Amino acid sequence: MGALRTPRERWIEEGLRALAAGGVDAVRVEALAKALGVTKGGFYGYFADRGALLTEMLDAWERECVDDVFDRIEREGGDVLDKVRLAGQLTFSGDRLLPIDLAVRDWARRDPAVADRLRRVDNRRMQLLRDAISTFCPDPDEVEARSLLAFCMAIGSHFLAADHPGRTRAQVKARAAGLLLGRSPGGPPDSR
C-alpha cells in the first residue's frame, strides 16, 4: 500500500496562507512542502507548475470571498443593507479573508492577470453596494459615489494609521458607514 498523498486542497490552502503572510513571493513549492511536512514531489502530481497553483489559489480566493460570502448573506436574509454589512464583516473584518484579500491587492499591482481577476471580484462587490444604496437613494451619481466611498473605507481603513481624538476607530467607522449607508443623508446614522 502506497503512502497517502497530501490532498490538492491542502496545497492550495497552504499557498493562500503563505500569500497572506508574505505576499506572492512567499508562495514557493519548497516552502509549502516544508510547511506541510511533505516532499515537493507530491505537488507535481496536482499542479504542472507554480503558476498552476497560483491560478487555483486565485480561484479558491474568488470562490470564498465572493461566491461563498454572497451565498451566506442570502441564506442569512435581512434587507439589502444588512446583507452589505454582513458581506463587509465576512470579507474585511476577519483573520481569514482580509489578509488574503490585501495580499491579492498587492499582487495585482504587479501582475495584469491578477489585476483583471481583482477587478472582476471588486465589480461584483461594488454591484452589491450599488443595489443596496439604490434602495434608498434615487440619484445614480450619488449611488456610485456612496458605493465607491464605502468600498474605499472597507479597504483603506486597514492602511490608515490616523488617530481619532476622543473616538475609537470602530466608532468612526460606524459613523462613516451610517453616513454612507444611512437612509437619511445628514441625519443620525442607521442604528442597526
C-alpha positions in Angstrom: 0.0 0.0 0.0 1.4 3.4 -1.0 1.8 6.5 1.1 -1.1 8.8 1.4 -0.8 11.9 -0.8 -1.3 15.4 0.6 -4.6 16.5 -0.9 -4.7 19.2 -3.5 -6.8 21.4 -1.3 -4.1 21.4 1.4 -1.5 22.7 -1.1 -3.9 25.5 -2.1 -4.7 26.3 1.5 -1.1 26.4 2.4 -0.4 28.6 -0.7 -3.2 31.0 0.5 -1.7 31.1 4.0 1.8 31.9 2.6 0.3 34.6 0.3 -1.5 36.2 3.2 1.6 36.1 5.4 4.3 37.1 2.9 2.9 38.0 -0.5 3.1 36.1 -3.7 6.9 35.7 -3.5 6.4 33.6 -0.3 4.4 31.1 -2.3 7.2 28.7 -3.2 6.8 25.0 -3.8 9.7 24.1 -1.5 8.4 26.3 1.3 4.9 24.9 1.0 6.2 21.4 1.1 8.2 22.1 4.2 5.2 23.8 5.9 3.1 20.7 5.0 5.7 18.3 6.2 6.0 16.6 2.9 8.3 16.4 -0.1 7.7 18.7 -3.1 7.2 15.7 -5.4 3.6 15.4 -4.5 3.0 18.9 -5.6 3.7 18.0 -9.2 1.0 15.2 -9.1 -1.6 18.0 -8.9 0.0 21.1 -10.5 2.0 21.5 -13.7 4.0 24.3 -12.1 3.8 27.1 -9.6 1.7 29.2 -12.0 -1.0 26.5 -12.0 -1.1 26.6 -8.2 -1.3 30.4 -8.2 -4.3 30.2 -10.6 -6.0 27.7 -8.4 -5.3 29.8 -5.3 -7.0 32.8 -7.1 -9.9 30.5 -8.0 -10.3 29.5 -4.3 -10.0 33.1 -3.1 -12.6 34.3 -5.5 -15.0 31.5 -4.7 -14.6 32.0 -0.9 -14.7 35.8 -0.9 -17.5 36.4 -3.4 -19.5 33.2 -4.1 -19.4 31.8 -0.6 -20.0 35.3 1.0 -22.9 36.0 -1.3 -24.4 32.6 -0.7 -24.2 33.2 3.1 -25.7 36.6 3.0 -28.6 35.3 1.0 -29.1 32.4 3.5 -29.0 34.8 6.5 -31.6 37.1 5.0 -32.3 40.6 6.1 -32.7 43.7 4.0 -30.1 44.7 1.4 -28.3 46.9 3.8 -28.0 44.1 6.3 -26.5 42.0 3.5 -24.0 44.6 2.7 -22.9 45.0 6.3 -22.6 41.2 6.7 -20.6 40.9 3.4 -18.2 43.6 4.7 -17.8 41.9 8.0 -17.2 38.5 6.4 -14.7 39.9 3.9 -12.9 42.7 5.6 -13.1 42.1 9.4 -11.8 38.6 9.9 -8.5 36.9 10.2 -9.2 34.6 7.2 -10.2 36.6 4.1 -8.9 40.0 4.9 -5.1 39.1 4.8 -5.6 37.2 1.6 -7.6 40.0 0.0 -5.0 42.6 0.9 -2.2 40.3 -0.4 -4.1 39.8 -3.7 -4.4 43.6 -4.0 -0.7 44.0 -3.5 0.0 41.2 -6.1 -2.4 42.8 -8.6 -0.3 46.0 -8.6 2.5 44.0 -10.4 0.5 41.3 -12.4 -2.0 42.4 -15.0 -3.8 39.0 -14.9 -4.3 39.2 -11.2 -5.4 42.9 -11.6 -8.1 41.6 -14.1 -9.2 39.0 -11.6 -9.4 41.6 -8.8 -11.4 43.9 -11.0 -13.9 41.2 -11.6 -14.2 40.5 -7.9 -14.4 44.2 -7.0 -17.1 44.8 -9.7 -19.3 42.1 -8.1 -18.8 43.6 -4.7 -19.5 47.1 -6.0 -22.7 45.9 -7.5 -23.9 44.6 -4.2 -23.2 48.1 -2.8 -25.0 49.8 -5.7 -28.0 47.6 -5.3 -28.2 48.3 -1.6 -27.7 52.0 -1.8 -30.1 52.4 -4.7 -33.0 51.2 -2.5 -33.0 54.5 -0.6 -31.0 56.8 -2.9 -32.6 57.6 -6.3 -29.7 59.6 -7.8 -27.4 57.2 -9.8 -24.4 59.6 -9.4 -24.8 59.6 -5.6 -25.3 55.8 -5.6 -22.0 55.4 -7.4 -20.2 57.9 -5.1 -21.5 56.3 -1.9 -20.6 52.9 -3.2 -17.1 54.0 -4.0 -16.6 55.7 -0.7 -18.0 52.7 1.3 -15.7 50.3 -0.6 -12.7 52.6 -0.1 -13.5 52.8 3.6 -13.7 49.0 3.9 -10.3 48.5 2.3 -8.5 51.7 3.1 -9.2 51.7 6.8 -6.7 48.8 7.1 -3.9 51.1 5.8 -4.8 54.2 7.7 -2.8 54.8 10.9 -4.5 58.0 12.0 -5.8 58.6 15.4 -9.4 59.7 16.1 -9.2 62.0 19.1 -12.0 61.2 21.6 -13.3 58.3 19.5 -12.3 54.8 18.7 -11.7 53.6 15.2 -14.8 51.4 15.5 -16.9 54.5 16.4 -15.6 56.5 13.5 -16.1 53.6 11.0 -19.7 53.1 12.3 -20.5 56.8 11.9 -19.0 56.8 8.4 -21.0 53.7 7.5 -24.1 55.4 8.8 -23.4 58.4 6.6 -22.8 56.3 3.5 -25.4 53.6 4.0 -27.9 55.5 6.1 -31.3 56.2 4.7 -31.4 59.9 5.6 -28.4 61.9 4.4 -27.2 64.3 7.2 -29.3 62.6 9.8 -28.2 60.3 12.5 -26.6 57.0 11.4 -28.7 54.0 10.9 -28.8 52.3 14.4 -28.6 48.8 13.1 
